[in-house]
Amino acid sequence: MSESQITIKNIYKEWFYSNPLLFAILSSHNLVENSSLNLPFRVGQKRIEYSKKVLDGLSKEKIELYLKIEIYRIILQHPYKRKPYNCKNAILTIASNLVIYFLIKRENPAMVEEIENLDLKGINFLKGQAAIFQNTENPLGEKYKNSEEEKFFKRNLQLDRKNNQLICQDSLDFEQWYYKILFLVKETASGLGLAYSQDYLNDGGEESQLWEEDDLACQEINQTIENQKDSGSFGENGGQEQRIIEEICDFAFDYKKVLTKFRQNIVSANRKLTRMRPSRRYGFNCMGSRYERKANILIAVDVSASITDQSFNNFYRAIHNFFFLGLIEKIDLIFFDVNLKNTKAITFKNKIDLKEIKGRGGTNFAPPLDFFTENKNTYSGMIIFTDGQADIPAIKGKNNNLLWILDSRKAYEKNGKLIENLTGSFVTYLPF
């Protein structure tokens, strides 16, 4: 047994007593040596692979730190979430590293000082870009001068000059950071920033090659965390460890379940009785039934002043790629702020320019809800894209089949519970 393997074994034993949660997560995955690996560790497919040749040159403290970061990555479920279509694995790794970086920075600043020495993939690149955004008037060039993209990075990619650490104002999830970093890397690769950003576009992303969507693995991870939470075994860091876990794991929230439930309701709404098909139990004495697999959907899009162009683009991409498009025969759209921007619904098309929609006032949910009520015979359900920044009205009638999709986790945490209590309403947010 090599020196590094003995070190991992000792860490494993120590965590049994000092960090039961990390021990439990580590135990849920197979520890596998991979001699071709050029990194200390990587995770995915219920495995934690390690490179003996890389680890043999590291101290016990560094090995434990690298392993702890991978355990946090598993707890965050990054290796088991849906990957963006045709994604760049290297950018995916950077997004994951950044989420972990900001999480640890907020909850355990001392640990950030330690991981600064690990050179996590992409962190130094982002620090360089943060310096550019702080010291350059138009860091993205004239094309993006005063754009939402420029404002975002100036607000969320700052550098603390005292300790050379990154600062972020907004709370973004893993997939949101992926799209932001991908945009930044593509722009800097075209000559606006550090030249080596081109390397990230060509990098095969060894760190995330094992990552693939696995709902069962996510459920098992959540159950492991719940078991530790119920037993109060959150390790030597006590309340701090629990705050981190509760921050990054919302056990009650599963957006796929919400979307699936909404889809089931749409199908149920299209149930038709027929005497041409006998009941399986009673034959022709009772009517059988069949389900129409097509439905008409109304989508109401919030275009008030609190909705940014980026949020609108996220909404639009969700409409375009909605997971049950095969079920939908027709999608109609209405736009609203304090009132409806179009009194007649328009059919979904491949390109809609937000500038064509004159809105950007306050927000009032009553007009789109009234429109849906008046046209309920036409539509099986309505989806409302919004940030939830308005008074939540009472819902009239029954069998409304309303799905509210909020533009961020922050909006979901603020308004989700209120909306959830509305008659016939489901609420979620999509991790863009």
Buried (B, 14 or more C-beta within 10 A) or exposed (E): EEEBBEBBEEBBEBBBEEBBBBBBBBEBBEBEBBEEBEBBBBBBBBBBBBBBEBBEEBEBEBBBBBBBBBBBBBBBBBBBBBBBEEBBBBBBBBBBBBBBBBBBBBBBEEBBEBBBEBEBBBBBBBBBBBBBBEEEEEBBEEEBEEBBBBEBBBEBBBBEEEEEBBEBEEBBBBBBBBBBBBBBBBBBBEEBBBEEBBEBEEBEBBBBBBBBEBEEBBEBBBEBBEEBBEEEBBBEBEEEBBBBBEEBBEEEBBBEEBBBEBBEBBBEBBEEEEEEEBBEEEEEEEBBEEEBEBBBBBBBBBBBEBBBEBBBBBBBEBBEEBEBEEBBEBBBBBBBBBEBBBEEBEEBEEEBEBEEBEBEBEBBBBBBBEBBEEBBEEBBBBBBBBBBBBEBEEBEEEEBBBBBBBBBBBBBBBBBEEBBEBEBBBBBBBBB
